[in-house]
Structure formats: structure tokens, C-alpha cells
């Protein structure tokens, strides 16, 4: 199993990952977790996708009982925000997650893994694809508001490769997880692509962003991630 500190992507950008389906779940206040828990999370995500094909998929607590030892049970019961991304042979097959804790960690992983396998933007994952699944569980830290009121200020505050970014305003909301930096390494392109993803006016994200007018009510929040890959 491989552990990454900021290796997850909120798809709306793209991420390429080596040759098999990758399942990712994100949350950074879990930085420093034991590798054994990461192994449990990736196994749980895999089991969730596999059992999702059954008429009555197993509940999260039943999967945990089969996979997790006593030392992992307590963290799995804590509320957490996670993202699960599926890839196969380097192609995105689904990405679903949550930015704020809404349920216990184990339940969130199970929910998002199964939902990602049926991402409405893509054909559903088939049972035949299961042997090719590669799994990354990424945990998302609590979001922190950025005290900025200009795109120049936002661009200068971002840490490429580290920060995930959420923009909220005008009844719109969009996020990019930190691994989007792999495809959009320059902060201006990163922010412009997120504005485009969120449906903000074309005149905004095609402009010289540093000089563009900050929309009234726009809020920027950042977070980091920690991920586990198997």
C-alpha cells in the first residue's frame, strides 16, 4: 500500500493513474494514521464496490466486521469526509465524495465507493472490471476560508500541489482536489478551470484572471488531503 499526502482529485479536471481503476477517498486531519488503517480503508472501498452488484449489498458495519481489527474500529466510527475515485487503465471511471463530515468514516467510504461505480457522468463500472481495480482512499481535512477578495490574492495564496480549492457563490459550488494540480500546474489555470467547472460566466474564466472583478458574495475555501493506495 502506498500513502500520499495530497493525491486526490475532485474530478471536473482529470487525473491519470497508471493502468488500473483507482478508488480514492480524501481527509487531511488523518495525516499520520497508521498504515494498517489505510490498508483497511482501501480494502473496504474494494469490498463496497464488489458487493454493490449484489441484490442486497452488505451494510458498512458488516464489511467492517469482516475486514477491520479492533485497533481500526474506533477511527472508522469517527465522522469523516471522503472522496472515492475510480480509474481503469488510466481512465476515469467515477469520482464521488463529500467535503464535510456527514457520516462515520467507514460508512462514507462505502457510500462513495458504490456511488463512484455509478457516476452519472460515465458508464457504470461492470463486475468484469473488478479484477483491474486499484484503490486509493483519500481523506479530506476541514476546509478553511481564505481571506481574499480578488483573484490576484487567491492565486497568490494557493499552494500548488498541496491545496484543494472550493469556490461558493451565486448559487454555484465547485471544488478541485489537490491532484488536479498535476493537470493544471499554474494557479491561474487551476482557478479558471474551477470557475468553468462551476458554471461561472465564460467572460470571467476566459479573462485575464488577475484583473478580473471578484464576484459579489464569492467565497474561497482550501483544504488538504491524505490518501492511501493499494
C-alpha positions, 0 to 999 in steps of 0.5 A: 500500500502506498500513502500520499499526502495530497493525491486526490482529485475532485474530478471536473479536471482529470487525473491519470493513474497508471493502468488500473481503476483507482478508488480514492477517498480524501481527509487531511486531519488523518495525516499520520494514521497508521498504515494498517488503517489505510490498508483497511480503508482501501480494502473496504472501498474494494469490498463496497464496490464488489458487493454493490452488484449484489441484490442486497449489498452488505451494510458498512458495519458488516464489511467492517466486521469482516475486514477491520481489527479492533485497533481500526474500529474506533477511527472508522466510527469517527465522522469523516469526509471522503472522496472515492475515485475510480480509474481503469487503465488510466481512465476515469471511471467515477469520482464521488465524495463529500467535503464535510463530515456527514457520516462515520468514516467507514460508512462514507467510504462505502457510500462513495465507493458504490456511488463512484461505480455509478457516476452519472457522468460515465458508464457504470463500472461492470463486475468484469472490471473488478479484477483491474481495480486499484484503490486509493482512499483519500481523506479530506481535512476541514476546509478553511476560508481564505481571506481574499477578495480578488483573484490576484490574492487567491492565486497568490495564496494557493499552494500548488500541489498541496491545496484543494480549492472550493469556490461558493457563490451565486448559487454555484459550488465547485471544488478541485482536489489537490491532484488536479494540480498535476493537470493544471500546474499554474494557479491561474489555470487551476482557478479558471478551470474551477470557475468553468467547472462551476458554471461561472460566466465564460467572460470571467474564466476566459479573462485575464484572471488577475484583473478580473472583478471578484464576484459579489458574495464569492467565497474561497475555501482550501483544504488538504488531503491524505490518501492511501493506495493499494 
